[in-house]
Amino acid sequence: MDDKIEPITILIVDDHSIVRQRARAFLETQPDLQVIGEAESGEEAVRLTQECLPDVVLMDLMLPGMSGVEATRAVKRLSPRTQVVVLTSFHEDDAIFPALRAGAISYVLKDLHSTELADIVRKAARGESTLHPRIAARLIHEVQTAKAPTPAAFAELTERELEVLRLIAEGDSNMTIAEKLVLSEKTVKGHVSNILSKLHMADRTQAAVFAWQQGLMSP
């Protein structure tokens, strides 16, 4: 009887080849882990997911073209069983919440040790989440300080501006928003400017966090 355990299959997604090479070099030393592909863009990550159906995807967020958040959403839509581990240098609120909402099971920073990465992959394959302490602290803070949904907070926004704000909070770029809403990028920029003005916000990051805090993104 063959008791051999199938290795956990991994797809590495990062636009820097040196990052992919370093991750692959270590992960392939682990007998229970197998790197089955590398992608340097979100589009390539989605294509390889469809072809290979990896157990775990290591996903950077800052990718050319399709963002890591959009790629995560597409990966989970194509292969719900595939677990996405965000491995990035960014820990801003406008990256954390959209990535987790898109379906990522874990969110860790690139300053972790290689042995930690291997353990995080194993946990993800078992359906267990891992959050960098800094990320966990941000989530706890948001839960503790979150305000009850207050639709009045967005009373001045038009329906179209609300659509744009929701997509901003999901982590979409102006170009992606334009494509989804069938608008010109210039028109989207105008909507973003109006949203910031009406909400008295300095930038889209503040607007995105505010949208989450106020319950605009609740199902």
Residue pairs with C-beta under 8 A, 6 or more apart in sequence:
5 32
7 31
7 32
7 33
7 34
8 32
8 33
8 34
8 55
8 56
8 121
8 122
8 125
9 34
9 35
9 36
9 52
9 53
9 54
9 55
9 56
10 27
10 33
10 34
10 35
10 36
10 54
10 55
10 56
10 57
10 58
10 121
11 35
11 36
11 37
11 38
11 39
11 45
11 48
11 49
11 52
11 54
11 56
11 57
11 58
12 20
12 23
12 24
12 35
12 37
12 38
12 39
12 58
13 38
13 39
13 40
13 42
13 44
13 45
13 57
13 58
13 59
13 60
13 63
13 68
13 71
14 20
14 23
14 40
14 58
14 60
14 63
14 87
15 40
15 41
15 60
15 62
15 63
15 64
17 40
19 60
19 110
20 38
20 40
23 35
23 58
23 87
23 117
24 35
24 38
26 114
26 117
26 118
27 33
27 35
27 117
27 118
27 121
28 34
28 35
30 118
32 122
33 118
33 121
33 122
36 52
36 54
37 48
37 52
37 54
39 45
39 47
39 48
40 63
40 64
41 63
41 64
41 65
41 66
42 63
42 65
42 66
42 67
42 68
42 70
42 71
42 74
43 65
43 66
43 71
45 57
45 59
45 63
45 71
45 75
46 66
46 71
46 74
46 75
46 78
48 54
49 57
49 74
49 75
49 78
49 79
49 82
50 78
50 79
53 79
53 81
53 82
54 79
54 82
55 81
55 82
55 83
55 125
56 82
56 83
56 84
56 85
56 121
56 124
56 125
57 72
57 75
57 82
57 83
57 84
57 85
58 85
58 87
58 117
58 121
59 68
59 71
59 72
59 75
59 84
59 85
59 86
59 87
59 88
59 104
60 68
60 86
60 87
60 88
61 67
61 68
61 69
61 86
61 88
61 90
61 95
61 99
62 68
62 88
62 89
62 90
63 71
66 74
66 176
67 171
67 172
67 173
67 176
68 86
68 88
68 99
69 95
69 98
69 99
69 102
69 170
69 171
69 172
70 102
70 171
70 172
70 176
72 84
72 86
72 99
72 102
72 103
72 104
73 102
73 103
75 82
75 84
75 103
76 82
76 84
76 102
76 103
83 105
83 106
83 124
83 125
83 127
84 102
84 103
84 104
84 105
84 106
84 124
85 104
85 105
85 106
85 107
85 108
85 120
85 121
85 124
85 130
86 99
86 104
86 106
86 107
86 108
87 108
87 109
87 110
87 117
88 95
88 107
88 109
88 110
89 109
89 110
91 109
91 132
91 134
91 135
91 138
92 205
93 138
93 142
93 205
93 208
93 209
93 212
94 169
94 171
94 204
94 205
94 208
94 209
95 171
96 107
96 135
96 138
96 139
97 142
97 169
97 208
97 209
97 212
97 217
98 169
98 170
98 171
98 208
99 107
99 171
100 107
101 170
101 217
102 170
102 171
105 124
105 127
105 128
105 129
105 130
106 120
106 123
106 124
106 129
106 130
106 131
107 130
107 131
107 132
107 135
108 116
108 117
108 120
108 130
108 131
108 132
108 135
109 132
109 134
109 135
112 120
112 132
120 130
123 129
123 130
124 130
131 139
142 212
142 213
145 213
146 213
147 213
147 214
147 215
148 215
149 214
149 215
149 216
149 218
150 214
150 215
153 199
153 210
153 214
154 162
154 165
154 199
154 214
154 216
156 198
156 199
157 165
157 195
157 198
157 199
160 181
160 191
161 191
161 194
161 195
161 198
162 216
163 181
164 177
164 181
164 188
164 191
164 192
164 195
165 195
165 207
165 211
165 216
166 211
166 216
166 217
167 176
167 177
167 180
167 181
168 177
168 192
168 195
168 204
168 207
168 208
168 211
169 207
169 208
169 211
169 212
169 216
169 217
170 217
171 208
172 180
174 185
174 188
174 189
174 192
175 185
177 183
177 188
178 184
178 185
178 187
178 188
181 188
183 191
192 204
195 201
195 207
196 202
196 203
196 204
196 207
199 206
199 207
199 210
201 207
201 210
211 217
